[in-house]
Amino acid sequence: MYEAGYKVVGISEIGGGIYNPNGLKIPHVLEYLQKNRSFEGYPDVDHVDNKELLEIECDVLAPCATENQITSENADRIKCRILAEGANGPTTPKADKILHDKGIFVVPDILANAGGVTVSYFEWVQDRMGYFWSEEEVNNRLAEKMVASFNELVHYAEKHNVDSRTAAYMLAIDRVAYDTRMRGIYA
């Protein structure tokens, strides 16, 4: 996010996090973390625990480490506009409903984590063809797939009047059902 020009106001590791509403210089933060193995002593920031960091006001919150970080116990205190699930299952089903009712848009893990699997597929295709794409071409193809998938998810959620996670599951089931009908069950 930092490299794309966004202001990153908080980051954490297993021992806790740091927050600065004016933004963090991520390359410096990561260099410090690598050298010191924690954020302890990092200057000019508020030191917060990982639970507090989830509840800080921000545009985009990206829980990327473990599952069940956002539960029915803290979902009402989440203050982001968009929750991009970088981890597998960081939000519990009860919390999902609370977030949806609050108007927080959730990019479900099934989509937010799809980049790595998609690039693995690209590698498989390249190996099968005996041809290799440049990193730029892979990134362009990935961006095209991810944007199309996101747009399809949003359209599906609106069409069926469901939250984004439910739309992701419905869309996945529809795709499997369609492919099964097209190729048959014994193909």
PyMOL commands that place a pseudoatom at each C-alpha (Angstrom):
pseudoatom trace, name=CA, resn=MET, resi=1, chain=A, elem=C, hetatm=0, pos=[0.000, 0.000, 0.000]
pseudoatom trace, name=CA, resn=TYR, resi=2, chain=A, elem=C, hetatm=0, pos=[2.844, 2.346, 0.887]
pseudoatom trace, name=CA, resn=GLU, resi=3, chain=A, elem=C, hetatm=0, pos=[4.586, 1.707, -2.438]
pseudoatom trace, name=CA, resn=ALA, resi=4, chain=A, elem=C, hetatm=0, pos=[1.332, 2.474, -4.254]
pseudoatom trace, name=CA, resn=GLY, resi=5, chain=A, elem=C, hetatm=0, pos=[1.226, 5.900, -2.586]
pseudoatom trace, name=CA, resn=TYR, resi=6, chain=A, elem=C, hetatm=0, pos=[-1.184, 5.288, 0.281]
pseudoatom trace, name=CA, resn=LYS, resi=7, chain=A, elem=C, hetatm=0, pos=[-0.578, 6.703, 3.742]
pseudoatom trace, name=CA, resn=VAL, resi=8, chain=A, elem=C, hetatm=0, pos=[-0.097, 3.779, 6.130]
pseudoatom trace, name=CA, resn=VAL, resi=9, chain=A, elem=C, hetatm=0, pos=[-0.937, 4.862, 9.687]
pseudoatom trace, name=CA, resn=GLY, resi=10, chain=A, elem=C, hetatm=0, pos=[-0.438, 1.593, 11.559]
pseudoatom trace, name=CA, resn=ILE, resi=11, chain=A, elem=C, hetatm=0, pos=[1.332, -1.733, 11.384]
pseudoatom trace, name=CA, resn=SER, resi=12, chain=A, elem=C, hetatm=0, pos=[1.841, -4.597, 13.784]
pseudoatom trace, name=CA, resn=GLU, resi=13, chain=A, elem=C, hetatm=0, pos=[3.821, -7.719, 14.451]
pseudoatom trace, name=CA, resn=ILE, resi=14, chain=A, elem=C, hetatm=0, pos=[3.241, -10.477, 16.981]
pseudoatom trace, name=CA, resn=GLY, resi=15, chain=A, elem=C, hetatm=0, pos=[4.401, -8.356, 19.943]
pseudoatom trace, name=CA, resn=GLY, resi=16, chain=A, elem=C, hetatm=0, pos=[2.311, -5.270, 19.190]
pseudoatom trace, name=CA, resn=GLY, resi=17, chain=A, elem=C, hetatm=0, pos=[1.907, -2.421, 16.805]
pseudoatom trace, name=CA, resn=ILE, resi=18, chain=A, elem=C, hetatm=0, pos=[2.712, 1.199, 16.123]
pseudoatom trace, name=CA, resn=TYR, resi=19, chain=A, elem=C, hetatm=0, pos=[0.429, 4.011, 15.032]
pseudoatom trace, name=CA, resn=ASN, resi=20, chain=A, elem=C, hetatm=0, pos=[0.989, 7.513, 13.691]
pseudoatom trace, name=CA, resn=PRO, resi=21, chain=A, elem=C, hetatm=0, pos=[-1.996, 9.385, 12.202]
pseudoatom trace, name=CA, resn=ASN, resi=22, chain=A, elem=C, hetatm=0, pos=[0.423, 11.350, 10.005]
pseudoatom trace, name=CA, resn=GLY, resi=23, chain=A, elem=C, hetatm=0, pos=[1.687, 8.147, 8.397]
pseudoatom trace, name=CA, resn=LEU, resi=24, chain=A, elem=C, hetatm=0, pos=[4.607, 5.781, 8.744]
pseudoatom trace, name=CA, resn=LYS, resi=25, chain=A, elem=C, hetatm=0, pos=[7.678, 5.538, 6.529]
pseudoatom trace, name=CA, resn=ILE, resi=26, chain=A, elem=C, hetatm=0, pos=[7.274, 1.823, 5.880]
pseudoatom trace, name=CA, resn=PRO, resi=27, chain=A, elem=C, hetatm=0, pos=[10.786, 1.110, 4.523]
pseudoatom trace, name=CA, resn=HIS, resi=28, chain=A, elem=C, hetatm=0, pos=[12.252, 2.646, 7.696]
pseudoatom trace, name=CA, resn=VAL, resi=29, chain=A, elem=C, hetatm=0, pos=[9.748, 0.793, 9.903]
pseudoatom trace, name=CA, resn=LEU, resi=30, chain=A, elem=C, hetatm=0, pos=[10.588, -2.553, 8.291]
pseudoatom trace, name=CA, resn=GLU, resi=31, chain=A, elem=C, hetatm=0, pos=[14.326, -1.886, 8.540]
pseudoatom trace, name=CA, resn=TYR, resi=32, chain=A, elem=C, hetatm=0, pos=[13.890, -1.109, 12.244]
pseudoatom trace, name=CA, resn=LEU, resi=33, chain=A, elem=C, hetatm=0, pos=[11.807, -4.248, 12.770]
pseudoatom trace, name=CA, resn=GLN, resi=34, chain=A, elem=C, hetatm=0, pos=[14.385, -6.436, 11.027]
pseudoatom trace, name=CA, resn=LYS, resi=35, chain=A, elem=C, hetatm=0, pos=[17.202, -4.979, 13.096]
pseudoatom trace, name=CA, resn=ASN, resi=36, chain=A, elem=C, hetatm=0, pos=[15.409, -4.959, 16.479]
pseudoatom trace, name=CA, resn=ARG, resi=37, chain=A, elem=C, hetatm=0, pos=[12.964, -7.869, 16.068]
pseudoatom trace, name=CA, resn=SER, resi=38, chain=A, elem=C, hetatm=0, pos=[10.145, -5.700, 17.512]
pseudoatom trace, name=CA, resn=PHE, resi=39, chain=A, elem=C, hetatm=0, pos=[8.729, -2.175, 17.367]
pseudoatom trace, name=CA, resn=GLU, resi=40, chain=A, elem=C, hetatm=0, pos=[9.736, -1.528, 20.980]
pseudoatom trace, name=CA, resn=GLY, resi=41, chain=A, elem=C, hetatm=0, pos=[11.516, 1.818, 21.133]
pseudoatom trace, name=CA, resn=TYR, resi=42, chain=A, elem=C, hetatm=0, pos=[10.447, 2.944, 17.660]
pseudoatom trace, name=CA, resn=PRO, resi=43, chain=A, elem=C, hetatm=0, pos=[10.316, 6.769, 17.870]
pseudoatom trace, name=CA, resn=ASP, resi=44, chain=A, elem=C, hetatm=0, pos=[7.492, 9.252, 17.237]
pseudoatom trace, name=CA, resn=VAL, resi=45, chain=A, elem=C, hetatm=0, pos=[4.626, 6.745, 17.269]
pseudoatom trace, name=CA, resn=ASP, resi=46, chain=A, elem=C, hetatm=0, pos=[1.965, 5.495, 19.633]
pseudoatom trace, name=CA, resn=HIS, resi=47, chain=A, elem=C, hetatm=0, pos=[2.708, 1.948, 20.717]
pseudoatom trace, name=CA, resn=VAL, resi=48, chain=A, elem=C, hetatm=0, pos=[-0.508, -0.081, 20.735]
pseudoatom trace, name=CA, resn=ASP, resi=49, chain=A, elem=C, hetatm=0, pos=[-1.414, -3.695, 21.205]
pseudoatom trace, name=CA, resn=ASN, resi=50, chain=A, elem=C, hetatm=0, pos=[-2.721, -5.619, 18.207]
pseudoatom trace, name=CA, resn=LYS, resi=51, chain=A, elem=C, hetatm=0, pos=[-6.338, -5.504, 19.393]
pseudoatom trace, name=CA, resn=GLU, resi=52, chain=A, elem=C, hetatm=0, pos=[-6.203, -1.713, 19.748]
pseudoatom trace, name=CA, resn=LEU, resi=53, chain=A, elem=C, hetatm=0, pos=[-4.740, -1.349, 16.279]
pseudoatom trace, name=CA, resn=LEU, resi=54, chain=A, elem=C, hetatm=0, pos=[-7.767, -3.086, 14.750]
pseudoatom trace, name=CA, resn=GLU, resi=55, chain=A, elem=C, hetatm=0, pos=[-10.013, -0.413, 16.266]
pseudoatom trace, name=CA, resn=ILE, resi=56, chain=A, elem=C, hetatm=0, pos=[-8.155, 2.688, 15.057]
pseudoatom trace, name=CA, resn=GLU, resi=57, chain=A, elem=C, hetatm=0, pos=[-10.054, 4.883, 12.605]
pseudoatom trace, name=CA, resn=CYS, resi=58, chain=A, elem=C, hetatm=0, pos=[-8.808, 4.376, 9.050]
pseudoatom trace, name=CA, resn=ASP, resi=59, chain=A, elem=C, hetatm=0, pos=[-10.033, 4.016, 5.488]
pseudoatom trace, name=CA, resn=VAL, resi=60, chain=A, elem=C, hetatm=0, pos=[-8.739, 0.486, 4.889]
pseudoatom trace, name=CA, resn=LEU, resi=61, chain=A, elem=C, hetatm=0, pos=[-8.038, -2.111, 7.553]
pseudoatom trace, name=CA, resn=ALA, resi=62, chain=A, elem=C, hetatm=0, pos=[-6.109, -5.176, 6.433]
pseudoatom trace, name=CA, resn=PRO, resi=63, chain=A, elem=C, hetatm=0, pos=[-5.906, -7.942, 9.059]
pseudoatom trace, name=CA, resn=CYS, resi=64, chain=A, elem=C, hetatm=0, pos=[-3.254, -10.164, 7.519]
pseudoatom trace, name=CA, resn=ALA, resi=65, chain=A, elem=C, hetatm=0, pos=[-1.976, -12.531, 10.177]
pseudoatom trace, name=CA, resn=THR, resi=66, chain=A, elem=C, hetatm=0, pos=[-4.387, -14.867, 11.905]
pseudoatom trace, name=CA, resn=GLU, resi=67, chain=A, elem=C, hetatm=0, pos=[-7.981, -16.000, 11.882]
pseudoatom trace, name=CA, resn=ASN, resi=68, chain=A, elem=C, hetatm=0, pos=[-10.732, -14.803, 14.212]
pseudoatom trace, name=CA, resn=GLN, resi=69, chain=A, elem=C, hetatm=0, pos=[-9.241, -11.356, 14.843]
pseudoatom trace, name=CA, resn=ILE, resi=70, chain=A, elem=C, hetatm=0, pos=[-12.549, -9.584, 14.309]
pseudoatom trace, name=CA, resn=THR, resi=71, chain=A, elem=C, hetatm=0, pos=[-15.308, -11.114, 16.376]
pseudoatom trace, name=CA, resn=SER, resi=72, chain=A, elem=C, hetatm=0, pos=[-18.723, -10.190, 17.718]
pseudoatom trace, name=CA, resn=GLU, resi=73, chain=A, elem=C, hetatm=0, pos=[-16.873, -8.750, 20.729]
pseudoatom trace, name=CA, resn=ASN, resi=74, chain=A, elem=C, hetatm=0, pos=[-14.928, -6.080, 18.806]
pseudoatom trace, name=CA, resn=ALA, resi=75, chain=A, elem=C, hetatm=0, pos=[-16.748, -5.701, 15.463]
pseudoatom trace, name=CA, resn=ASP, resi=76, chain=A, elem=C, hetatm=0, pos=[-18.861, -2.809, 16.741]
pseudoatom trace, name=CA, resn=ARG, resi=77, chain=A, elem=C, hetatm=0, pos=[-15.629, -0.879, 17.485]
pseudoatom trace, name=CA, resn=ILE, resi=78, chain=A, elem=C, hetatm=0, pos=[-14.097, -1.347, 14.020]
pseudoatom trace, name=CA, resn=LYS, resi=79, chain=A, elem=C, hetatm=0, pos=[-13.856, 2.097, 12.375]
pseudoatom trace, name=CA, resn=CYS, resi=80, chain=A, elem=C, hetatm=0, pos=[-12.671, 1.432, 8.845]
pseudoatom trace, name=CA, resn=ARG, resi=81, chain=A, elem=C, hetatm=0, pos=[-14.629, 1.971, 5.637]
pseudoatom trace, name=CA, resn=ILE, resi=82, chain=A, elem=C, hetatm=0, pos=[-13.128, -1.097, 3.930]
pseudoatom trace, name=CA, resn=LEU, resi=83, chain=A, elem=C, hetatm=0, pos=[-11.920, -4.321, 5.521]
pseudoatom trace, name=CA, resn=ALA, resi=84, chain=A, elem=C, hetatm=0, pos=[-9.526, -6.177, 3.208]
pseudoatom trace, name=CA, resn=GLU, resi=85, chain=A, elem=C, hetatm=0, pos=[-8.983, -9.652, 4.629]
pseudoatom trace, name=CA, resn=GLY, resi=86, chain=A, elem=C, hetatm=0, pos=[-5.365, -10.546, 3.995]
pseudoatom trace, name=CA, resn=ALA, resi=87, chain=A, elem=C, hetatm=0, pos=[-5.471, -13.443, 6.457]
pseudoatom trace, name=CA, resn=ASN, resi=88, chain=A, elem=C, hetatm=0, pos=[-7.552, -16.579, 6.084]
pseudoatom trace, name=CA, resn=GLY, resi=89, chain=A, elem=C, hetatm=0, pos=[-10.755, -16.192, 8.090]
pseudoatom trace, name=CA, resn=PRO, resi=90, chain=A, elem=C, hetatm=0, pos=[-9.912, -13.096, 10.132]
pseudoatom trace, name=CA, resn=THR, resi=91, chain=A, elem=C, hetatm=0, pos=[-13.605, -12.274, 10.609]
pseudoatom trace, name=CA, resn=THR, resi=92, chain=A, elem=C, hetatm=0, pos=[-16.109, -14.518, 12.357]
pseudoatom trace, name=CA, resn=PRO, resi=93, chain=A, elem=C, hetatm=0, pos=[-19.606, -14.990, 10.889]
pseudoatom trace, name=CA, resn=LYS, resi=94, chain=A, elem=C, hetatm=0, pos=[-21.259, -12.992, 13.706]
pseudoatom trace, name=CA, resn=ALA, resi=95, chain=A, elem=C, hetatm=0, pos=[-18.766, -10.167, 13.196]
pseudoatom trace, name=CA, resn=ASP, resi=96, chain=A, elem=C, hetatm=0, pos=[-19.462, -10.256, 9.460]
pseudoatom trace, name=CA, resn=LYS, resi=97, chain=A, elem=C, hetatm=0, pos=[-23.103, -9.378, 10.085]
pseudoatom trace, name=CA, resn=ILE, resi=98, chain=A, elem=C, hetatm=0, pos=[-22.184, -6.538, 12.446]
pseudoatom trace, name=CA, resn=LEU, resi=99, chain=A, elem=C, hetatm=0, pos=[-19.746, -5.080, 9.904]
pseudoatom trace, name=CA, resn=HIS, resi=100, chain=A, elem=C, hetatm=0, pos=[-22.298, -5.370, 7.102]
pseudoatom trace, name=CA, resn=ASP, resi=101, chain=A, elem=C, hetatm=0, pos=[-24.947, -3.643, 9.228]
pseudoatom trace, name=CA, resn=LYS, resi=102, chain=A, elem=C, hetatm=0, pos=[-22.437, -0.844, 9.975]
pseudoatom trace, name=CA, resn=GLY, resi=103, chain=A, elem=C, hetatm=0, pos=[-21.866, -0.340, 6.234]
pseudoatom trace, name=CA, resn=ILE, resi=104, chain=A, elem=C, hetatm=0, pos=[-18.264, -1.529, 6.260]
pseudoatom trace, name=CA, resn=PHE, resi=105, chain=A, elem=C, hetatm=0, pos=[-17.371, -3.077, 2.922]
pseudoatom trace, name=CA, resn=VAL, resi=106, chain=A, elem=C, hetatm=0, pos=[-15.549, -6.384, 3.410]
pseudoatom trace, name=CA, resn=VAL, resi=107, chain=A, elem=C, hetatm=0, pos=[-13.226, -7.698, 0.707]
pseudoatom trace, name=CA, resn=PRO, resi=108, chain=A, elem=C, hetatm=0, pos=[-13.504, -11.343, 1.756]
pseudoatom trace, name=CA, resn=ASP, resi=109, chain=A, elem=C, hetatm=0, pos=[-10.395, -13.473, 2.138]
pseudoatom trace, name=CA, resn=ILE, resi=110, chain=A, elem=C, hetatm=0, pos=[-11.513, -15.691, -0.727]
pseudoatom trace, name=CA, resn=LEU, resi=111, chain=A, elem=C, hetatm=0, pos=[-10.945, -12.702, -3.052]
pseudoatom trace, name=CA, resn=ALA, resi=112, chain=A, elem=C, hetatm=0, pos=[-8.307, -10.706, -1.174]
pseudoatom trace, name=CA, resn=ASN, resi=113, chain=A, elem=C, hetatm=0, pos=[-6.028, -13.776, -1.015]
pseudoatom trace, name=CA, resn=ALA, resi=114, chain=A, elem=C, hetatm=0, pos=[-6.616, -14.873, -4.598]
pseudoatom trace, name=CA, resn=GLY, resi=115, chain=A, elem=C, hetatm=0, pos=[-3.559, -13.138, -6.038]
pseudoatom trace, name=CA, resn=GLY, resi=116, chain=A, elem=C, hetatm=0, pos=[-1.037, -15.796, -5.044]
pseudoatom trace, name=CA, resn=VAL, resi=117, chain=A, elem=C, hetatm=0, pos=[-3.164, -18.668, -6.291]
pseudoatom trace, name=CA, resn=THR, resi=118, chain=A, elem=C, hetatm=0, pos=[-3.832, -16.809, -9.538]
pseudoatom trace, name=CA, resn=VAL, resi=119, chain=A, elem=C, hetatm=0, pos=[-0.121, -16.256, -10.147]
pseudoatom trace, name=CA, resn=SER, resi=120, chain=A, elem=C, hetatm=0, pos=[0.506, -19.953, -9.398]
pseudoatom trace, name=CA, resn=TYR, resi=121, chain=A, elem=C, hetatm=0, pos=[-2.032, -20.749, -12.114]
pseudoatom trace, name=CA, resn=PHE, resi=122, chain=A, elem=C, hetatm=0, pos=[-0.180, -18.398, -14.489]
pseudoatom trace, name=CA, resn=GLU, resi=123, chain=A, elem=C, hetatm=0, pos=[3.054, -20.280, -13.720]
pseudoatom trace, name=CA, resn=TRP, resi=124, chain=A, elem=C, hetatm=0, pos=[1.356, -23.606, -14.468]
pseudoatom trace, name=CA, resn=VAL, resi=125, chain=A, elem=C, hetatm=0, pos=[0.023, -22.258, -17.782]
pseudoatom trace, name=CA, resn=GLN, resi=126, chain=A, elem=C, hetatm=0, pos=[3.460, -20.928, -18.725]
pseudoatom trace, name=CA, resn=ASP, resi=127, chain=A, elem=C, hetatm=0, pos=[5.120, -24.251, -17.890]
pseudoatom trace, name=CA, resn=ARG, resi=128, chain=A, elem=C, hetatm=0, pos=[2.543, -26.132, -19.975]
pseudoatom trace, name=CA, resn=MET, resi=129, chain=A, elem=C, hetatm=0, pos=[3.158, -23.776, -22.913]
pseudoatom trace, name=CA, resn=GLY, resi=130, chain=A, elem=C, hetatm=0, pos=[6.934, -23.700, -22.513]
pseudoatom trace, name=CA, resn=TYR, resi=131, chain=A, elem=C, hetatm=0, pos=[6.764, -19.913, -22.610]
pseudoatom trace, name=CA, resn=PHE, resi=132, chain=A, elem=C, hetatm=0, pos=[7.476, -17.405, -19.861]
pseudoatom trace, name=CA, resn=TRP, resi=133, chain=A, elem=C, hetatm=0, pos=[5.979, -13.974, -19.332]
pseudoatom trace, name=CA, resn=SER, resi=134, chain=A, elem=C, hetatm=0, pos=[7.832, -10.989, -17.943]
pseudoatom trace, name=CA, resn=GLU, resi=135, chain=A, elem=C, hetatm=0, pos=[7.068, -9.877, -14.388]
pseudoatom trace, name=CA, resn=GLU, resi=136, chain=A, elem=C, hetatm=0, pos=[5.288, -6.838, -15.820]
pseudoatom trace, name=CA, resn=GLU, resi=137, chain=A, elem=C, hetatm=0, pos=[3.050, -9.044, -17.965]
pseudoatom trace, name=CA, resn=VAL, resi=138, chain=A, elem=C, hetatm=0, pos=[2.240, -11.316, -15.009]
pseudoatom trace, name=CA, resn=ASN, resi=139, chain=A, elem=C, hetatm=0, pos=[1.382, -8.263, -12.879]
pseudoatom trace, name=CA, resn=ASN, resi=140, chain=A, elem=C, hetatm=0, pos=[-0.802, -6.822, -15.649]
pseudoatom trace, name=CA, resn=ARG, resi=141, chain=A, elem=C, hetatm=0, pos=[-2.653, -10.126, -16.100]
pseudoatom trace, name=CA, resn=LEU, resi=142, chain=A, elem=C, hetatm=0, pos=[-3.062, -10.423, -12.330]
pseudoatom trace, name=CA, resn=ALA, resi=143, chain=A, elem=C, hetatm=0, pos=[-4.446, -6.889, -12.041]
pseudoatom trace, name=CA, resn=GLU, resi=144, chain=A, elem=C, hetatm=0, pos=[-6.882, -7.595, -14.872]
pseudoatom trace, name=CA, resn=LYS, resi=145, chain=A, elem=C, hetatm=0, pos=[-8.137, -10.805, -13.199]
pseudoatom trace, name=CA, resn=MET, resi=146, chain=A, elem=C, hetatm=0, pos=[-8.392, -9.286, -9.714]
pseudoatom trace, name=CA, resn=VAL, resi=147, chain=A, elem=C, hetatm=0, pos=[-10.239, -6.174, -10.896]
pseudoatom trace, name=CA, resn=ALA, resi=148, chain=A, elem=C, hetatm=0, pos=[-12.639, -8.273, -12.969]
pseudoatom trace, name=CA, resn=SER, resi=149, chain=A, elem=C, hetatm=0, pos=[-13.246, -10.620, -10.017]
pseudoatom trace, name=CA, resn=PHE, resi=150, chain=A, elem=C, hetatm=0, pos=[-13.844, -7.699, -7.664]
pseudoatom trace, name=CA, resn=ASN, resi=151, chain=A, elem=C, hetatm=0, pos=[-16.286, -6.066, -10.084]
pseudoatom trace, name=CA, resn=GLU, resi=152, chain=A, elem=C, hetatm=0, pos=[-18.117, -9.356, -10.574]
pseudoatom trace, name=CA, resn=LEU, resi=153, chain=A, elem=C, hetatm=0, pos=[-18.338, -9.855, -6.804]
pseudoatom trace, name=CA, resn=VAL, resi=154, chain=A, elem=C, hetatm=0, pos=[-19.767, -6.358, -6.235]
pseudoatom trace, name=CA, resn=HIS, resi=155, chain=A, elem=C, hetatm=0, pos=[-22.268, -6.812, -9.074]
pseudoatom trace, name=CA, resn=TYR, resi=156, chain=A, elem=C, hetatm=0, pos=[-23.347, -10.200, -7.687]
pseudoatom trace, name=CA, resn=ALA, resi=157, chain=A, elem=C, hetatm=0, pos=[-23.757, -8.798, -4.153]
pseudoatom trace, name=CA, resn=GLU, resi=158, chain=A, elem=C, hetatm=0, pos=[-25.907, -5.940, -5.452]
pseudoatom trace, name=CA, resn=LYS, resi=159, chain=A, elem=C, hetatm=0, pos=[-27.961, -8.164, -7.742]
pseudoatom trace, name=CA, resn=HIS, resi=160, chain=A, elem=C, hetatm=0, pos=[-28.782, -10.623, -4.948]
pseudoatom trace, name=CA, resn=ASN, resi=161, chain=A, elem=C, hetatm=0, pos=[-28.840, -8.050, -2.124]
pseudoatom trace, name=CA, resn=VAL, resi=162, chain=A, elem=C, hetatm=0, pos=[-26.286, -9.934, -0.007]
pseudoatom trace, name=CA, resn=ASP, resi=163, chain=A, elem=C, hetatm=0, pos=[-23.001, -9.062, 1.689]
pseudoatom trace, name=CA, resn=SER, resi=164, chain=A, elem=C, hetatm=0, pos=[-19.740, -9.528, -0.199]
pseudoatom trace, name=CA, resn=ARG, resi=165, chain=A, elem=C, hetatm=0, pos=[-18.748, -12.798, 1.511]
pseudoatom trace, name=CA, resn=THR, resi=166, chain=A, elem=C, hetatm=0, pos=[-22.107, -14.409, 0.747]
pseudoatom trace, name=CA, resn=ALA, resi=167, chain=A, elem=C, hetatm=0, pos=[-21.829, -13.142, -2.824]
pseudoatom trace, name=CA, resn=ALA, resi=168, chain=A, elem=C, hetatm=0, pos=[-18.346, -14.696, -3.112]
pseudoatom trace, name=CA, resn=TYR, resi=169, chain=A, elem=C, hetatm=0, pos=[-19.655, -18.074, -1.959]
pseudoatom trace, name=CA, resn=MET, resi=170, chain=A, elem=C, hetatm=0, pos=[-22.718, -17.887, -4.212]
pseudoatom trace, name=CA, resn=LEU, resi=171, chain=A, elem=C, hetatm=0, pos=[-20.572, -16.935, -7.195]
pseudoatom trace, name=CA, resn=ALA, resi=172, chain=A, elem=C, hetatm=0, pos=[-18.156, -19.801, -6.519]
pseudoatom trace, name=CA, resn=ILE, resi=173, chain=A, elem=C, hetatm=0, pos=[-20.993, -22.322, -6.295]
pseudoatom trace, name=CA, resn=ASP, resi=174, chain=A, elem=C, hetatm=0, pos=[-22.537, -20.978, -9.503]
pseudoatom trace, name=CA, resn=ARG, resi=175, chain=A, elem=C, hetatm=0, pos=[-19.203, -21.328, -11.309]
pseudoatom trace, name=CA, resn=VAL, resi=176, chain=A, elem=C, hetatm=0, pos=[-18.682, -24.907, -10.166]
pseudoatom trace, name=CA, resn=ALA, resi=177, chain=A, elem=C, hetatm=0, pos=[-22.263, -25.806, -11.091]
pseudoatom trace, name=CA, resn=TYR, resi=178, chain=A, elem=C, hetatm=0, pos=[-21.901, -24.202, -14.525]
pseudoatom trace, name=CA, resn=ASP, resi=179, chain=A, elem=C, hetatm=0, pos=[-18.596, -25.960, -15.254]
pseudoatom trace, name=CA, resn=THR, resi=180, chain=A, elem=C, hetatm=0, pos=[-20.019, -29.293, -14.090]
pseudoatom trace, name=CA, resn=ARG, resi=181, chain=A, elem=C, hetatm=0, pos=[-23.013, -28.895, -16.437]
pseudoatom trace, name=CA, resn=MET, resi=182, chain=A, elem=C, hetatm=0, pos=[-20.768, -27.880, -19.337]
pseudoatom trace, name=CA, resn=ARG, resi=183, chain=A, elem=C, hetatm=0, pos=[-18.264, -30.706, -19.080]
pseudoatom trace, name=CA, resn=GLY, resi=184, chain=A, elem=C, hetatm=0, pos=[-20.407, -33.365, -17.401]
pseudoatom trace, name=CA, resn=ILE, resi=185, chain=A, elem=C, hetatm=0, pos=[-19.672, -35.188, -14.195]
pseudoatom trace, name=CA, resn=TYR, resi=186, chain=A, elem=C, hetatm=0, pos=[-17.411, -37.806, -15.811]
pseudoatom trace, name=CA, resn=ALA, resi=187, chain=A, elem=C, hetatm=0, pos=[-15.076, -35.510, -17.769]
for i in range(1, 187): cmd.bond("trace and resi %d" % i, "trace and resi %d" % (i + 1))
show_as sticks, trace
zoom trace
